[in-house]
Amino acid sequence: MPKKNCPNCHKPLTLIAVIFSVNPARIPCRYCKHAIKIHTPYAIAALTVTIFVSIGLLLFMTINNISQLLVWPTLLAAGGLLEILYFYLIHQGTIKSNLVDTSDSSPDNTLQ
């Protein structure tokens, strides 16, 4: 898998940064707070999928008379899984962003 890093500090994007980001199109780097910009159509698509999955789960649970005690844990678990998937797709490069690809290791420039 290619290594995708922050364009400012070159540290890797973290799952924590994605989870705690308020705006899915602008994720602040956990290390330098530089905005990692996700291309807007991908962010909108991710948000739309999340909304439809949530509504679908609510409808399924309502139609099948599933206990109200299970609604919030189920929605939180589904949201967590979708966040992990979003992070994976960003990190893999499937979702376009301004992250820098550092998979090509350049020769070490340290003095010997």
C-alpha positions, -999 to +999 in steps of 0.1 A: +000+000+000+014+034-009+024+056+021+004+088+020+016+117+042+008+152+051+021+176+025+033+200+052+051+179+078+052+145+059+038+126+088+012+099+081-026+107+082-040+091+114-074+074+119-079+097+150-076+128+128-103+114+105-126+104+133-124+138+151-126+159+120-157+181+119-155+185+081-149+154+061-135+175+032-108+192+054-091+169+079-065+186+101-031+169+104-027+155+139+009+167+141+010+202+124-028+210+120-023+216+083-056+210+064-056+178+044-080+185+016-102+158+003-117+164-031-152+176-025-171+151-047-155+122-027-164+139+007-200+144-004-203+108-017-189+095+017-214+117+036-243+106+014-234+069+019-232+075+057-266+092+057-283+064+036-267+036+057-279+053+089-315+058+076-315+023+063-305+009+096-331+030+114-358+019+090-348-018+093-347-017+131-381+001+132-398-022+107-386-053+126-394-040+160-358-043+172-353-030+208-347+008+211-317-001+233-299-014+203-305+016+180-277+039+192-250+012+196-258-001+161-256+033+146-224+041+164-208+008+153-219+014+117-205+050+118-172+037+132-169+011+104-177+038+078-150+061+093-125+033+092-134+026+056-132+064+047-097+065+064-085+034+045-097+047+011-080+081+017-048+065+029-048+040-001-054+069-025-087+057-038-103+089-024-083+118-039-066+143-015-036+165-012-017+139+007+019+133-006+029+098-018+061+087-001+061+051-011+091+057-034+120+057-009+147+080-020+183+075-010+193+086+025+209+120+025+225+117+058+262+126+062+285+097+067 
